[in-house]
């Protein structure tokens, strides 16, 4: 089975920075689009950033200029550099990926989430 394992979540003060990572492993032929989706307590999961296999990126307006998504194709890993963190950024951040496996099949996967807490 394909797995997405996230790491890097922590408790930080407002204005601080964190770098999240999500590594894909398993029987993978190709990792296509990858993205980050935070979910705050009592709220729906939201989109903050994604990156295609070609490197094109997209961000939610709330994080533009503060967050940067990137990927290392050799390591099958996506990163989210989060700067100038705000208390409203507090959430469990889930990694999502569209992956083609062997034998060829297209599937969407989610990681287990990593907690980001930003104190006032």
VOGU-3710 file (C-alpha; in Angstrom, 3 decimals, decimal comma):
1> xxxxxxxxxx> 0,000/0,000/0,000  1,079/3,544/-0,705  1,650/5,651/2,382  2,006/9,385/2,924  3,871/10,234/6,114  3,842/13,824/7,323  6,203/15,429/9,801  7,341/18,830/10,995  4,315/20,037/12,914  5,019/21,781/16,195
11> xxxxxxxxxx> 3,931/24,498/18,601  5,375/27,887/17,681  4,802/31,497/18,605  3,106/33,909/16,247  5,565/35,149/13,660  7,577/31,950/13,756  8,254/29,425/11,022  7,795/25,720/10,404  8,685/23,374/7,574  6,330/20,471/6,979
21> xxxxxxxxxx> 7,239/17,450/4,914  5,257/14,599/3,407  7,022/11,557/2,013  5,304/9,057/-0,254  6,382/5,428/-0,195  5,225/2,118/-1,598  4,659/0,702/-5,049  4,774/4,033/-6,862  5,238/4,598/-10,561  4,666/8,338/-10,510
31> xxxxxxxxxx> 3,624/11,002/-8,017  1,507/13,619/-9,709  -0,060/16,589/-7,927  0,546/17,023/-4,188  -1,023/19,469/-1,785  -1,569/20,563/1,794  -4,989/20,785/3,449  -5,364/22,091/7,010  -8,320/21,276/9,209  -8,974/23,332/12,324
41> xxxxxxxxxx> -11,086/21,965/15,198  -14,773/21,998/14,335  -14,139/23,179/10,787  -13,956/21,614/7,351  -10,701/20,703/5,733  -9,419/23,548/3,556  -6,893/24,018/0,775  -3,747/26,070/1,262  -1,244/24,956/-1,378  -0,630/22,459/-4,155
51> xxxxxxxxxx> 2,066/21,656/-6,665  1,812/19,702/-9,908  4,287/17,179/-11,244  5,563/19,942/-13,528  6,202/22,274/-10,611  3,288/24,665/-11,055  2,019/25,971/-7,712  -1,194/27,417/-6,372  -1,967/28,983/-2,993  -4,944/30,087/-0,988
61> xxxxxxxxxx> -5,078/33,868/-0,675  -4,682/33,629/3,092  -1,174/32,170/2,816  0,229/33,880/-0,280  3,526/35,513/0,529  3,901/33,470/3,722  3,857/29,811/2,668  5,899/28,103/-0,042  5,232/24,625/-1,388  7,984/22,621/-3,061
71> xxxxxxxxxx> 8,804/19,029/-3,934  11,738/16,691/-4,325  10,780/14,172/-6,976  13,729/11,887/-6,251  12,617/11,618/-2,621  8,903/11,587/-3,503  8,455/14,299/-0,918  6,500/17,539/-0,780  7,326/20,374/1,606  5,471/23,344/2,991
81> xxxxxxxxxx> 7,598/26,182/4,297  5,432/28,288/6,581  6,665/31,722/7,614  5,063/34,550/9,575  2,706/32,098/11,208  -0,520/33,360/12,731  -2,793/31,801/15,363  -5,395/31,296/12,619  -2,959/28,916/10,922  -3,455/26,458/13,786
91> xxxxxxxxxx> -4,756/23,192/12,369  -3,927/19,614/11,550  -2,207/19,766/8,169  -2,967/16,853/5,869  -0,928/15,909/2,838  -2,723/14,815/-0,324  -1,258/13,217/-3,419  -2,418/11,827/-6,735  -0,310/8,742/-7,386  0,029/6,202/-10,173
101> xxxxxxxxxx> 1,082/2,785/-8,881  2,275/-0,473/-10,425  0,310/-2,163/-11,928  -0,841/1,143/-13,419  -3,707/2,614/-11,446  -4,573/6,195/-10,523  -5,476/6,889/-6,897  -5,760/9,724/-4,399  -4,065/9,358/-1,014  -4,108/11,234/2,284
111> xxxxxxxxxx> -1,525/11,379/5,026  -2,244/11,027/8,725  -1,848/14,737/9,402  0,608/16,741/11,460  -0,425/19,237/14,132  0,556/22,877/13,754  -0,211/25,113/16,719  0,550/28,829/16,688  0,302/30,620/20,018  -0,621/34,281/20,410
//
